[in-house]
Amino acid sequence: MYQQQTRSLFTSYENSYMTKEEAQHFQSLIAPPKDLVCSITLNLFQNPVIALGDGNTYEHTAILTWIQSQRNRNGGTYSGIRSPVTNAYMEESSVMRFVKNKAVADMTRHLREELGTDLCKFVDAIDGVNSTLGDGGFRIRCFIDMSADLSIKGANGNTAIMALVVKDQADLVQYILNIHEDLNLTVENDEGSRCIDLIKERIKITKRKGEWKKIQEQVEHKMRLEEEHIRRQNELRDHANERERQRQRVLAEDARNNTPANGNNGPIPAGLGTLDTEGVGFFPSLVALQFQGSIPPPPPTFAEAEEKEKARLQYLLKVTGIIALLFLIVI
């Protein structure tokens, strides 16, 4: 797949000059499959939905904008709305009906993470601080333009933008700030430093203080917006979780009070599959559990944390085993 195609590029990356043909070849290697690109925005999906009016998948905000523009042209009615893909008329009753395309959303998320992982590898390959990129940062910009996941961490737990700060690549940091909103600037690296902390350290030692101070102002502004966004998202999530818990309570109560299918009066008898008074929730079916082997691997960030935890537990087991062995020998 994508990673197999680009794996050889990591070891040969020496910030060397690229010909036009090499640049085009590189772009073709990391370009996403067209099935994961919205036919309206021509960008990777963020929130893909299936429009029931024509059965195609679109970015949610893009198809809403398209329909609204068509509606305004048609005098405010939903009749005569054409499909962005086929140009055929969409069913009026289904024009504003959408279903989230979870399969495409998952594939897009995994592709973003792969691009983010590769971006970190290319940034880490920059040869030292103040290195002059022979390709002008072209390959790194390509990953950024392809919507790579900028929350993925590379060497020393640095995200791509943090590593670029460490390597004094102000132009590329500014490029990211100009075209991306969701940057996860509040995350910390392995040493507990955030992006803003690394920028302040850079200002102390660089000769381009004015350029980096401008970047500092932008990062601080984006951090304030990001923190406010996280706060609002947490509030919305807590509210949605509470609503779902309440809905599950109602459903559980209805299930306990329902008449059994055999026609007998009285509540459903206790037994396998019922919920007790406090038991509210949902569980995967046995059929789904049989196919766990086909479930895609966890995202890189989770996988890395899981590997670290496994290594820690294995170390503790070894130490415990050695202590127990010594204890037996002494006895």
N, C-alpha and C positions, 0 to 999 in steps of 0.2 A: 504494500500500500504506500501511502505518502512517505512515511518514515523510512521505508526501505529504499525509496528513490533518492532521498536526500542524505542518507547516512554517510555516503562517501564524501559529501561536501564539507562535513565538519572537520575532518582531519586535514583536508587540503586548503582550508581557509587561512590565508596569510595576508588578508587585507590587500591583495594584489589588484592591479588594474584589470578591468573587465572589458572585453570587446562588446560591441552591440549584440553580436550573435550569442555570446555567453550570457549577457544580461537577459535576453529574451528567453534563452533556455532555462535560466534560473527561475524566471517568473512563471514559466509553464510548469516547472516541477512543483512549485508550492501553491499553484492556483487551485482553489477548491472545486470539486465536481459541481456541475451546473445544477444538479438536483438539490444542492444545499444553498443555492443562490436565488434570491427573490427576483422574479421576472420584472418587477417594477423598479426596485431600488438598485438591482444588479450588485447587491452586497450580501454577505453571509446573513442568514436568518438570525434574528434576535428572539422574536416571538412568533414563530410560524403558525398559521391557522389555515384550515381547509375552508374555502368559501363554498358553501353548499349550493350557491347559485350556478357554479360551473365545475366544481369538484377539484379545482387547482389549489395549490398551496401558495400563500403570500405572506409577506410581513404584515402583521395585523394593522399597524398604523398606516401602512402604504395602501392597503386595499380599502380601508375606510376613507382615506383621502381621495382615492380614485372614484369610489362610489359617490362621494359627496360632490365632486366636481361634475360628474355625469348627471347627478340629480339636479344641480343648479342649472345645468344646460337644458334639462328637460322640464323646467318650470316647477321644480320642487317635488316631483313624483318619482317613484322608484320604477316606473315602467320605462322600458327602452334602455336599461342599463346594459352595456356591452362588456363582455369578458376582456380583461387586459391581455390574455393569452390568445384566445381564438377569435376575438371580435364578434362572437355570436352573442345573441341576446341572452341575458341571465333570467332565470325564473324570478318573477316579481315577488312571489311569496317567500323566496329563499335568499333574496339579495343580501339581507342583513343578518343572515344566520351563519355562524362560524363555529368550527370545532378545532380545538388545539391539536396540532399535529405533533404528538409526543415523540414519535419515532424520529422525525426530522430534527426536532429540538435536541434530542439526545445525541444524534450523529453530529450535529453542528457544534454542540458543546465539546465533544471529544476531539473534533478537528481543531477547534480553537485552542484546546489544551496542548495538542501535538505541536501546533504552530508556536505556542508560548514556550514550550520546552525547547524547541529548536532555536527560537529567538535568543533565549538565555545562553545557549551553547555558542552562538555566533558572537554575542556580546562578550562572553567570557574569553573568547579566542582573540579578542583585540590585544595586540602585543604591547602591553604596558600602558602606563599613564602617559597622556599627551601624545599617544600614537596617532600618526596621520593615516587615515584610512585611504588606501589606494583606490577603492571603489567609491569614495565619497560617502560611505555609509549606505550605498545603494541596497545591498542585500538586507541590512537591518531594517531599512525603510520599507522594503517589500513585505517583511513579516508584519510590521506595524500596519501597513495599508491593508493587509489581508485579515485584519481584525484578530491578531494573535491575542491569546489570553495573557494580559499583562500582570495578572496576579500570581502566575507561576514563578517559583523561586529556583535560582540556579546555585552557583558556587557561593558558599558562606551565607546561604539563606537570603541572598539579594534578589529582588525582582529585577527585570530588565532595566527599568528606569533607575533603580538604585545602583546597579552595576555601571551604568553609563555615567552616573555622577562620580563614582569612585575612579573611573578611567578618564575623567575630565572631558567628556564628550558633550559639551554644552549645546552644540547645534542639534544633536539628536534628541537630547532631553527637551529642548524647546519644541522640536518637531512633534514629539509625543504630546506635550502639553497643549499644542495648538489643535490637534485633530482628535484627541480622546478625552472623554469626560470621566469614564469609569476607570480609575487608575489604582484604587486601593492604596492610597498614600499613607494610611494610618497603620499599615502592617509593619512589623519589625523583623529585622534579619536575625541571624544566630547570635549576634552580639547585643541584641536589644536596641539597635539603632533604627530609626525611621528615616524615610527619604529626606525630610527636612533637616534632620541631625547631620546626615552626610553632606548636605549642601552647605550647612554652616561650617563644617570642617573644611570643605573645599574652598570656601571664601577666605579662610585664614591663610591658605598656602598658595592660592592661585594669583597670577598677575592680572587676570581678567575679572577683577572684583565686580565691576559695574554690570557685566553680563550675567554673572552668577547671582548678584543681588536682585536683578530683575526676575530671574527664575525663582528665587526664594519668595518674592512677593506673590508670584503666580501660584506656587505650590501651597503657600499658607492660605491663600484665598480658596483654592480648590479643597484643601483639607477641611476648612470650616464648612463648606458646602457638603462635603462627603460625610462629615460627622453628623450634620443635620439630617442628611438623607438616611444614614444608618439609624438614627433615632426614630425617624418617621416610619422606616421599614419595620423596626422592632415593634413599634406601637401597632401597626397594621397587622403584623404577624400574630401578635398576642391577641388582638381583637378577633382575627379570623380563627385562631385556635380555640378561643372561648366559644365562638359561635358554633364551631364544629363539635366541641364537647357537649354543648347544650343540645345540638341536633341529635347526637348519639344517645344522650340521655332520654330524649323524647322517643326515639326509635326503640330503645331498649325497653322503655315503659310500655310502649304499644305492643312490642313483641310478647311481653309477659302477660298482657291483658287480652291478647287476641284469642279467639276461639280456635281450637285445633282443627286441622283439615278433615279429621274423621267425623266431624259434626257433633262431637260431645261438647257439652257445656263446661264452662270453667276455664281457668287459665292454662296455658301450655305447661305440662308437667316438667319438673326439673330433670335434667339429663344431659347427655353429650351435646355440646353445641349451644347450650343456653348460657345466659349471663346471670350472675348473681346480682344482688342489689347494687353493689358498687362497680360491677364489671361493665365498663363501657369502652369499646374500642373495635378494631377490626384486625383480622388475621389473614395471612396468605392462604390460599386454598392448597390442598394436597396436590392437585394437578400442577399448579405453578411451581411448587417445591421440587417436583420431579425434573424440571427443566432448568435448574439453577446453573447448570454447566454452560448454558447459552447466554447467561447474563454477562454484559460487557464488564471489563475490569474497572476497578474504581479509578477516579481521576488521580493524576499524579500527586497532587497535594495530599490527598488522603492516603494514597499508597505509601508515600514517603514517611508519613507519620506512623503508619501501621508497621512498616519495616523497622523503624527506630524503636517502637514499643516491643516488637518481637525480639530484637537484639538485646534490649534491656532485660526482658524476662528470661531469655536464655542465659544471660550473664548471672542473674540472681539464682537460677537453678543450678548452675555450675558451682557457684560459691557455696550454696547450701549443701550440695552433694559432697564437696571437699570437706566442709566442716563436719558433716555427719560421718564421713570416712575416718577423719582424724579422731573423732570422738570414739568410734568403735575400736580403733587401734589402741588408744590410750586405755580403754577399759580392758 
